[in-house]
Amino acid sequence: MMSSRLNGFGFLAGQPHPDPHRKTLLFIHGAAQNSLFWKHQVSGLASHFNTVALDLPGHHQSKGPLCTTVEAMASAVLEFVDAAGLSSVVPCGLSMGGGIVLRLLLDHPSRFPEAILANTGARLKVLPDILEAARTNYDAYQKALFHFVVPEPHRTPALQAALGTATEPDNAPAVADLSACDSFDVMHMLTEIQSRVLVLAAEKDISTPLKYGQLLSDKIPDASLRIIQGCGHFSPMESPEEFNNHISAFF
């Protein structure tokens, strides 16, 4: 696994040069996070796919400015894909990243015939108290988030440390991302999606509950749902082997 930058974008990659004969899994992080969230997928799936995890603008190694809408984030992802010359791209997004993937599928259907939506929804409303906490006491927000969204059996020091590394240290990305999520809504457009989609939902996800994934699977014409048992909102880190196995099986 290697860390690099291109045209102002920071990213992780599973190999120094993508194989043009393989699919490219492009992992897109959630609100206030960065590419390090996906390290288990970038390394764990690199033997069968090109794997890339992107830092969205203003996050980790990517230059700003921060995007203020999910649509702008999707445009930035497309800019990176073009700059990197990636082909056969399969976008995989978690939470806010899933919203970005939905926009890509709606706005550029021919470019993304397959996609993965993880622990996300067609509408991503944010409670006012959560947004206010991110604005006024970011340290407390981070600590509360870990205990709120991670099921008790998975609340290990190792996972907390890994999430700390994968979370932006400054609250500006969190506020911008959560505000963008709050205005995101494509509920009425799901039936227009023609891509083949894998929906991954976590049994104990409180942030984007299982019913969100079930709705995506019901409304998107060519979608299949897989449920990761015992996990919460951060299932790619909580149970990376099972998460990766579902992706491998999809192809």
Disulfide bonds with the S-S distance in Angstrom:
none
